[in-house]
Amino acid sequence: MKKFINEEIIKNYILINKLSKSKFSKQCGISVETLNKILKSGICRRLTSLCKISKFMNVPISVLLTY
């Protein structure tokens, strides 16, 4: 299955800001399980989760998507 999310951007954000996955997901308002699924598969089943991540990272959703 094709990946729709560029998970490297999220991983780099977590590394640069020295956040744990649990702290990042809590600040985004998503579960750790959801974050792990996104980072593992590159697919997000809920648009709201992707919106929450982009809002927390202060980037447009289009930055997180692959084409």
Stockholm file with secondary structure:
# STOCKHOLM 1.0

chainA/1-67         MKKFINEEIIKNYILINKLSKSKFSKQCGISVETLNKILKSGICRRLTSLCKISKFMNVPISVLLTY
#=GR chainA/1-67 SS CCCCBCHHHHHHHHHHTTCCHHHHHHHHTSCHHHHHHHHHHSCCSCHHHHHHHHHHHTSCHHHHBCC
#=GC SS_cons        CCCCBCHHHHHHHHHHTTCCHHHHHHHHTSCHHHHHHHHHHSCCSCHHHHHHHHHHHTSCHHHHBCC
//
